[in-house]
Amino acid sequence: MTPTAQPIPTSSPITTAGCHQDNQHWKQIIRQQEEEILQLRSLLHDVMEQHNCRSLRYDAIDYYRALNHLQGDINQLRRNIICESNECMYHSENASCKDTRYGLSATIERHATKVINEFTRVKDGCLQFLSGMMSLNLL
């Protein structure tokens, strides 16, 4: 799984290039989080399909729902804060951080860190649950 995201230093004034770099940095981290969410959801789906024990299913369902909720948070983060159009891939001279695509660039770190911290909490619990199942030879 991926390590915790390292924030980008923001001591200097935000430039257009810095804004674009921040956006790309957080897009990459969010993409990694989504890949991990997909992997964990797949494992949990397998648990739910293979085991009829109510306590195992309830735990798996709880983690699955928490991961679905996180995916929803990531989708909202992408919609509201992260610039994902093709224009964002290139450093356009007329696109500034004041452009609506980057209007919330100063808050990307705060919002993304909140989602990442919640994901880390859910992931840790989920991995502990799955590890317990492996130690009991249930996976």
C-alpha positions as CSV (number, residue, x, y, z in Angstrom):
1,M,0.0,0.0,0.0
2,T,1.1,3.6,-0.4
3,P,2.9,5.6,2.3
4,T,1.3,8.7,3.8
5,A,1.3,11.7,1.5
6,Q,4.0,14.4,2.0
7,P,2.6,17.9,1.8
8,I,4.1,20.3,-0.7
9,P,5.9,23.2,0.9
10,T,3.8,26.4,0.5
11,S,6.0,29.1,2.0
12,S,6.4,31.0,-1.2
13,P,3.6,32.8,-3.0
14,I,1.5,30.5,-5.3
15,T,2.6,30.8,-8.9
16,T,0.8,29.4,-11.9
17,A,3.4,26.7,-12.3
18,G,3.3,26.0,-8.5
19,C,-0.5,25.7,-8.7
20,H,-0.3,23.3,-11.6
21,Q,2.4,21.2,-9.7
22,D,0.3,21.1,-6.6
23,N,-2.7,20.0,-8.6
24,Q,-0.7,17.2,-10.3
25,H,0.8,16.1,-7.0
26,W,-2.6,15.7,-5.3
27,K,-4.1,14.1,-8.4
28,Q,-1.4,11.4,-8.2
29,I,-1.9,10.8,-4.5
30,I,-5.7,10.6,-4.9
31,R,-5.3,8.2,-7.8
32,Q,-3.2,6.0,-5.6
33,Q,-5.8,6.1,-2.9
34,E,-8.5,5.1,-5.4
35,E,-6.4,2.1,-6.5
36,E,-6.0,0.9,-2.9
37,I,-9.7,1.4,-2.2
38,L,-10.5,-0.8,-5.3
39,Q,-8.1,-3.5,-4.0
40,L,-9.5,-3.5,-0.5
41,R,-13.1,-3.5,-1.8
42,S,-12.3,-6.5,-4.0
43,L,-10.8,-8.4,-1.0
44,L,-13.8,-7.5,1.1
45,H,-16.2,-8.6,-1.6
46,D,-14.5,-11.9,-1.7
47,V,-14.9,-12.3,2.0
48,M,-18.6,-11.5,1.8
49,E,-19.0,-14.0,-1.0
50,Q,-17.1,-16.8,0.7
51,H,-18.2,-16.6,4.3
52,N,-21.6,-16.9,5.8
53,C,-20.6,-16.1,9.4
54,R,-22.6,-13.1,10.4
55,S,-19.8,-11.4,12.4
56,L,-17.4,-11.7,9.5
57,R,-19.9,-10.5,7.0
58,Y,-20.9,-7.5,9.2
59,D,-17.3,-6.4,9.6
60,A,-16.6,-6.8,5.9
61,I,-19.8,-4.9,5.1
62,D,-18.9,-2.1,7.5
63,Y,-15.4,-1.7,5.9
64,Y,-16.9,-2.0,2.4
65,R,-19.3,0.8,3.2
66,A,-16.6,3.0,4.7
67,L,-14.5,2.5,1.6
68,N,-17.5,3.4,-0.6
69,H,-18.0,6.5,1.5
70,L,-14.4,7.4,1.0
71,Q,-14.7,6.9,-2.8
72,G,-17.6,9.3,-2.7
73,D,-15.4,11.9,-0.8
74,I,-12.7,11.4,-3.4
75,N,-15.2,11.9,-6.2
76,Q,-16.4,15.1,-4.6
77,L,-12.8,16.3,-4.1
78,R,-12.1,15.7,-7.8
79,R,-15.2,17.5,-8.8
80,N,-14.8,20.5,-6.6
81,I,-11.1,21.0,-6.2
82,I,-8.8,19.0,-8.4
83,C,-8.5,20.2,-12.0
84,E,-8.8,17.1,-14.2
85,S,-9.4,18.4,-17.7
86,N,-6.9,18.0,-20.5
87,E,-6.1,21.7,-20.1
88,C,-4.6,20.9,-16.7
89,M,-2.0,18.7,-18.2
90,Y,-0.3,21.6,-19.9
91,H,1.1,24.8,-18.4
92,S,-1.1,27.3,-20.1
93,E,0.0,30.9,-19.9
94,N,-3.5,32.1,-19.6
95,A,-4.5,29.7,-16.9
96,S,-3.7,31.1,-13.5
97,C,-4.4,29.9,-10.0
98,K,-7.3,32.4,-10.0
99,D,-8.9,30.5,-12.9
100,T,-12.0,28.6,-11.7
101,R,-10.2,25.3,-12.4
102,Y,-7.6,26.3,-9.8
103,G,-9.7,28.6,-7.6
104,L,-9.5,26.3,-4.6
105,S,-5.8,25.3,-5.1
106,A,-4.9,26.8,-1.8
107,T,-7.2,24.4,0.0
108,I,-6.3,21.2,-1.9
109,E,-3.8,20.1,0.7
110,R,-6.3,20.6,3.6
111,H,-9.1,18.7,1.9
112,A,-6.9,16.0,0.4
113,T,-5.2,15.4,3.8
114,K,-8.5,15.0,5.5
115,V,-9.5,12.3,3.0
116,I,-6.1,10.6,3.2
117,N,-6.2,10.6,7.0
118,E,-9.7,9.0,7.0
119,F,-8.6,6.5,4.4
120,T,-5.6,5.6,6.5
121,R,-7.8,5.0,9.5
122,V,-10.2,2.8,7.6
123,K,-7.4,1.0,5.8
124,D,-5.6,0.2,9.0
125,G,-8.8,-1.4,10.5
126,C,-9.6,-3.2,7.3
127,L,-6.1,-4.6,7.0
128,Q,-6.2,-5.7,10.6
129,F,-9.5,-7.5,9.9
130,L,-8.1,-9.2,6.8
131,S,-4.9,-10.2,8.6
132,G,-7.0,-11.7,11.4
133,M,-8.9,-13.7,8.8
134,M,-5.6,-14.9,7.2
135,S,-4.2,-15.9,10.6
136,L,-7.3,-18.1,11.1
137,N,-6.8,-19.5,7.6
138,L,-10.1,-18.1,6.4
139,L,-8.5,-16.4,3.4
